[in-house]
Amino acid sequence: MIQYLKKGLGRNMNNLIAFVNEFLSYLLVMVIIVALCGVAIFIGTTLRKRKDKQEAEAAKEATDNAS
């Protein structure tokens, strides 16, 4: 009887270990995706600010030259 319980507990532990392993694997993938999204947002905002600054300088030059 005790050996039967030990076998059952071993199977349950293997299932638990497999579940935790898969959970951590998906969690790691999610963290990587979130990090990549954060980097993409940072790059996008940086490039947009740079473009807006260049356009503002070009508009200022155009108004200065027109005067």
Backbone hydrogen bonds in HBPLUS format (Angstrom, degrees):
<---DONOR---> <-ACCEPTOR-->    atom                        ^
c    i                          cat <-CA-CA->   ^        H-A-AA   ^      H-
h    n   atom  resd res      DA  || num        DHA   H-A  angle D-A-AA Bond
n    s   type  num  typ     dist DA aas  dist angle  dist       angle   num
A0005-LEU N   A0001-MET O   3.05 MM   4  6.41 154.2  2.11 148.1 154.5     1
A0006-LYS N   A0002-ILE O   2.90 MM   4  6.20 155.0  1.97 149.0 156.4     2
A0007-LYS N   A0003-GLN O   2.90 MM   4  6.15 154.3  1.97 147.4 154.0     3
A0008-GLY N   A0004-TYR O   3.00 MM   4  6.26 161.2  2.04 148.4 153.3     4
A0009-LEU N   A0005-LEU O   2.87 MM   4  6.07 158.6  1.92 149.5 155.5     5
A0010-GLY N   A0006-LYS O   2.90 MM   4  6.05 150.9  1.99 143.8 151.8     6
A0011-ARG N   A0007-LYS O   3.02 MM   4  6.33 154.0  2.09 149.2 155.4     7
A0012-ASN N   A0008-GLY O   3.01 MM   4  6.26 158.7  2.06 147.2 153.2     8
A0013-MET N   A0009-LEU O   2.84 MM   4  6.04 154.8  1.90 147.6 154.8     9
A0014-ASN N   A0010-GLY O   2.89 MM   4  6.09 154.0  1.96 144.0 151.3    10
A0015-ASN N   A0011-ARG O   2.93 MM   4  6.19 154.7  2.00 146.3 153.2    11
A0016-LEU N   A0012-ASN O   2.86 MM   4  6.10 156.0  1.91 146.1 153.1    12
A0017-ILE N   A0013-MET O   2.78 MM   4  5.98 162.5  1.81 152.2 156.8    13
A0018-ALA N   A0014-ASN O   2.91 MM   4  6.06 158.2  1.96 145.3 151.4    14
A0019-PHE N   A0015-ASN O   2.87 MM   4  6.08 156.0  1.93 146.8 153.7    15
A0020-VAL N   A0016-LEU O   2.89 MM   4  6.12 168.2  1.90 155.1 157.8    16
A0021-ASN N   A0017-ILE O   2.90 MM   4  6.00 155.3  1.96 144.9 152.4    17
A0022-GLU N   A0018-ALA O   2.97 MM   4  6.20 163.1  2.00 149.7 153.3    18
A0023-PHE N   A0019-PHE O   2.84 MM   4  6.03 161.2  1.87 152.9 159.0    19
A0024-LEU N   A0020-VAL O   2.89 MM   4  6.04 166.5  1.91 151.7 154.7    20
A0025-SER N   A0021-ASN O   2.98 MM   4  6.13 148.0  2.08 141.9 151.5    21
A0026-TYR N   A0022-GLU O   2.93 MM   4  6.22 164.0  1.96 155.4 157.8    22
A0027-LEU N   A0023-PHE O   2.87 MM   4  6.06 152.8  1.94 146.7 155.6    23
A0028-LEU N   A0024-LEU O   2.90 MM   4  6.04 154.2  1.96 143.6 149.6    24
A0029-VAL N   A0025-SER O   3.08 MM   4  6.39 157.1  2.13 146.5 152.6    25
A0030-MET N   A0026-TYR O   2.91 MM   4  6.14 157.2  1.96 147.7 154.0    26
A0031-VAL N   A0027-LEU O   2.93 MM   4  6.19 157.1  1.99 149.1 155.1    27
A0032-ILE N   A0028-LEU O   2.99 MM   4  6.24 156.1  2.05 148.6 154.8    28
A0033-ILE N   A0029-VAL O   2.96 MM   4  6.22 158.6  2.00 150.2 155.9    29
A0034-VAL N   A0030-MET O   2.91 MM   4  6.13 163.1  1.93 153.2 157.7    30
A0035-ALA N   A0031-VAL O   2.93 MM   4  6.09 156.0  1.99 145.0 151.9    31
A0036-LEU N   A0032-ILE O   2.94 MM   4  6.19 158.1  1.99 149.1 154.8    32
A0037-CYS N   A0033-ILE O   2.93 MM   4  6.19 154.3  2.00 148.1 155.5    33
A0038-GLY N   A0034-VAL O   2.93 MM   4  6.18 155.6  1.99 147.4 154.0    34
A0039-VAL N   A0035-ALA O   2.98 MM   4  6.27 157.0  2.03 149.9 155.6    35
A0040-ALA N   A0036-LEU O   2.91 MM   4  6.12 158.9  1.96 147.6 153.6    36
A0041-ILE N   A0037-CYS O   2.90 MM   4  6.11 158.6  1.95 151.7 157.0    37
A0042-PHE N   A0038-GLY O   2.99 MM   4  6.17 160.7  2.03 146.7 152.1    38
A0043-ILE N   A0039-VAL O   2.92 MM   4  6.15 164.7  1.94 153.3 157.1    39
A0044-GLY N   A0040-ALA O   2.89 MM   4  6.02 161.3  1.92 147.2 153.0    40
A0045-THR N   A0041-ILE O   2.93 MM   4  6.12 165.7  1.95 154.1 157.1    41
A0046-THR N   A0042-PHE O   3.00 MM   4  6.11 158.3  2.05 147.1 153.7    42
A0047-LEU N   A0043-ILE O   2.93 MM   4  6.11 164.9  1.95 153.6 157.3    43
A0048-ARG N   A0044-GLY O   2.97 MM   4  6.11 156.5  2.03 146.0 152.9    44
A0049-LYS N   A0045-THR O   2.93 MM   4  6.08 161.4  1.97 148.6 153.3    45
A0050-ARG N   A0046-THR O   3.03 MM   4  6.23 157.1  2.09 146.6 153.1    46
A0051-LYS N   A0047-LEU O   2.94 MM   4  6.17 157.0  1.99 146.7 152.9    47
A0052-ASP N   A0048-ARG O   2.86 MM   4  6.09 163.5  1.88 153.5 157.9    48
A0053-LYS N   A0049-LYS O   2.94 MM   4  6.10 154.3  2.01 145.1 152.0    49
A0054-GLN N   A0050-ARG O   2.99 MM   4  6.26 157.5  2.04 147.7 153.5    50
A0055-GLU N   A0051-LYS O   2.90 MM   4  6.16 159.0  1.94 152.5 158.4    51
A0056-ALA N   A0052-ASP O   2.91 MM   4  6.10 153.3  1.98 145.4 152.7    52
A0057-GLU N   A0053-LYS O   2.97 MM   4  6.21 158.1  2.02 148.1 153.9    53
A0058-ALA N   A0054-GLN O   2.90 MM   4  6.11 154.1  1.97 146.2 153.8    54
A0059-ALA N   A0055-GLU O   2.88 MM   4  6.07 155.0  1.94 145.9 152.6    55
A0060-LYS N   A0056-ALA O   2.91 MM   4  6.10 153.0  1.99 144.6 152.2    56
A0061-GLU N   A0057-GLU O   2.92 MM   4  6.14 156.0  1.98 145.7 152.1    57
A0062-ALA N   A0058-ALA O   2.95 MM   4  6.15 154.5  2.01 143.9 151.1    58
A0063-THR N   A0059-ALA O   3.01 MM   4  6.26 154.5  2.07 146.1 152.2    59
A0064-ASP N   A0060-LYS O   2.90 MM   4  6.10 151.6  1.98 145.2 153.8    60
A0065-ASN N   A0061-GLU O   2.84 MM   4  6.00 157.4  1.89 151.0 156.8    61
A0066-ALA N   A0062-ALA O   3.02 MM   4  6.06 141.9  2.17 136.3 146.5    62
A0067-SER N   A0063-THR O   3.26 MM   4  6.34 135.1  2.47 135.6 144.7    63
